[in-house]
């Protein structure tokens, strides 16, 4: 039999501990083998050790982490490579695609320069022209046009940035790609394109793929084998089809049950809408536009002299009613997040009106908008980016209470502890004192949800709030959000690229494409009879665990 591409034996990893804390294994006695051309999915809840394995493979763990066991690539020990060998190994042998693309991209470098720098470091024999041609061809594979070569990361949506990160991983034709939640911020159509591209490359180049994900439907569709992790241990492993059709471990069974629960037909969108009042909208958006102008650089001015206008939000009309959950779906870069930030007046619109509880927001002063935000809160997609690393969890959640003078220090602690219990971060006293860096991605998102709900707002704009959570935690958080919605009489604008999640949760759905709403209607109607070709494409691309 040919030599295994990758072999992990009895791997144990413990992160550096603060003084007084006992060491715990984040990865505990894990073994598996990956053959050339094989696609393996690694699933489990946030904090179970999936990403730690990815980082251990690449030797990207914090200094003084404890690592035991063997990590072999084509028979050679990765743990024994010198720093110079390791530099070649990363990228040329194994490439890592991170969950958060901003950790990989330099905000001061254009997308083109990111590609050229990578090629210059690893393929110095290429001329500048050859390097540019190779880079443009690789960017085209992930649907990034040549016209965006000179743009910077901040000019891309989260999903577009992730496409850049994937292109950078593919540039050097590695033998193994470790993809850590590579499509978390991508819509279903682009996810499908990228995973089809990755799986095609696996077949053509005999390249291995280790796909770390909490999306069971995606793993079922694209991976040959699956490993299920729970509390640092590999609790089940086998052929994907076998594990999904006959799960042995109770944790695997609960994961599948939760995923199918979200993908089932009878979600919120199909319940009686007794709590939704259709008389006065809580939010009314009229002809809202958000246009950006990209100024040409000096050379472009000499030849073209024209600035380029991007119509991120292009004439949106929308009404949201008290007690309703309105889903906003569409591909990355279509304007969903820009629309939400414009509604909140985090960015002022080019034109149009936003009325909240009958009050026109676009005319308000900065001070008036700030006081208004107590009633409109937002849960962002990436909790890591919106939590201050220097503040404890308790301080972060209490902050809005203090900003809006809703409680003093003593009262705020009481409310924060109650809210931590509500979002399932128990024991609350322990989490109150922790820092964001001590938490998994899923736990950080719960903190972000707690912080948004603490001011008892009337409207919560949720921008992909559960996209980084595994199926079982997703279900818990969504059930929590539904419970809090009833308890606090909330209204949600729910932005997501997960169509099954939208079907499960939302009363109505608005489909966005190219800055415009192309379809709007009752959830059941949109899923049963999609009218617009773009909606039909979205639904066709969404992976299902089992047909409902």
C-alpha positions, 0 to 999 in steps of 0.5 A, a space after each residue: 500500500 502507498 505511504 499515507 499522506 498524513 498520519 496522526 498518532 495519539 496526539 495530545 495538545 494542552 494550551 498554556 495555563 494561567 498560574 493556579 489552573 490545572 492543565 486540560 487536554 484540548 486534544 486528547 489521544 487523537 489518531 487518524 490517517 489521510 491518504 492522497 486524494 482523500 477528503 476527510 471531514 472533522 466535525 464537532 461543537 465549538 471548543 471540542 478541539 477541531 481547530 486545535 488539530 489544524 493548528 497542531 498540524 501546521 505548528 501554529 500553537 501558542 508558545 509553551 503549548 504541550 504537544 505529545 504524539 506523532 504528526 507525520 507527513 509522507 512519513 516525515 515527522 512534522 514536529 521535528 522540522 527546523 524553522 526553515 523546513 517548516 516555512 517551506 512545509 507551510 504553503 508548499 506541502 500543506 496549506 491552511 485556510 482559516 475561519 476568519 480571513 482577516 487574520 490572513 490578510 494585510 490591510 495595507 496590501 492589495 489583493 494582487 500584492 498578497 498573491 505576488 508576495 506568496 509566489 515570490 517567497 515560494 516560487 522565486 523562479 517565476 517572472 513577475 508576469 508569470 506570477 501575475 498570470 498564475 495569481 489571476 488564474 487562481 483568483 478566477 477559480 474562486 470567482 474573483 475578477 481581474 478588475 479587483 486586483 488592485 483593491 484592498 481587503 477592506 473593500 471586500 465583503 467577508 465572503 469575498 475576503 474568504 475567497 481571497 484566502 482560499 486562492 492564496 492557499 491554492 496558489 502553491 499547489 499544496 498536497 494537503 489543504 487544511 480548511 478550518 470552516 472555510 465557507 462559514 462566511 460564504 453563501 450557498 452558491 459560492 460555498 458549492 463552487 469553492 468546495 466543488 473546486 477543492 474536491 476537483 483539485 483533490 481528484 486531479 492533483 491527488 491532493 488531500 483535504 481535511 475539512 474542519 466544519 460544523 456544517 454536517 450537510 456540507 461534510 456529507 456532500 463533499 467528504 469521503 470520511 468523517 471524524 466526530 470530535 467531542 471534548 477533545 476526543 475522537 468519538 466516532 470515525 468512518 466512511 461518511 455514508 456509514 456514520 450518517 446512516 448509522 451513528 454509533 456514539 450518542 453525541 453523533 446521534 445528537 448532532 445529526 438530530 439537531 441538524 435535521 431539526 433545523 432542516 425540517 419543514 415545520 419551522 417558525 416560518 410555518 407556524 401561526 403568526 399570532 404574535 405579528 401585528 401588521 398594522 404599524 411597521 416597527 421599521 420602514 425602509 424607503 428607496 434606501 441607497 448606499 453607493 460607494 465611489 472608488 477613486 482611480 489611482 494616478 495611473 488609472 486617472 491618466 488612462 481612464 480618468 473615471 471613478 467607479 461607483 459600487 451600488 452596495 444598496 440600490 433602492 431598497 423598500 422594506 417593512 418589518 412588523 412588530 413580533 416578526 422575524 424577517 430573513 434577509 438572504 443572498 450571496 456574499 457581497 450582495 449588500 445584506 450587511 451594508 443594508 443592516 449597517 445603513 439601517 443602524 446609521 453606522 454608515 449614513 445612506 446616500 439617499 432614502 429614508 429609514 423610519 424606526 417606531 415612526 421616527 426618521 433616523 437619517 435626520 438625527 444627530 449623532 447623539 440622538 442616534 446613539 440614544 436610539 440604539 438602545 432600542 435597536 441592537 445588532 449581533 454581528 457575524 464575527 464575535 471575535 472582531 467585536 469584543 474588546 480583548 482587554 475587557 472581561 466578558 462581564 465588562 463587555 456585556 455590562 458596557 451597554 447598560 452603563 453607556 445608556 445609564 440603565 444600571 449602576 455597577 452593582 445592578 449591572 453585575 446582577 443583570 449580566 450574571 442573569 443574562 449569562 445564565 440565559 445564554 447558557 454560559 454557566 457557571 455565570 460567575 466563572 464566565 463573568 471574569 473570563 476574557 474573549 481569548 479564553 472562549 471558543 468561537 461559539 462561546 464568544 458568539 453567546 457573549 455577543 448575543 447577551 450584550 445585544 439583548 441586555 438593553 432590552 431592545 425592540 429590534 435586533 438585527 442579527 448578521 449571521 449570528 449562528 454561522 460559526 456554531 455547530 448544529 447542536 449549539 445552533 439549535 440551542 441558541 436559536 431556541 434561546 433567541 425564540 424564547 427571548 423574543 417572546 419574553 422581551 417582545 422582540 422583532 428580528 431582522 435575521 441576515 443569513 446565507 443558510 437557507 434552511 436556517 431561514 426556513 426554520 426561523 423566519 416568518 417572511 424572507 427577502 432575497 437580495 442580489 446585487 444591492 436589490 431585493 429580487 423576491 419578498 414573501 412568506 417563507 413557505 411560499 418562497 420555498 415552495 414556489 420561488 419566482 426569481 431565477 436567482 432564488 431558484 439557483 440559491 435553493 438548488 445549491 443548498 446542501 441537504 442532509 435528508 430531503 424534507 
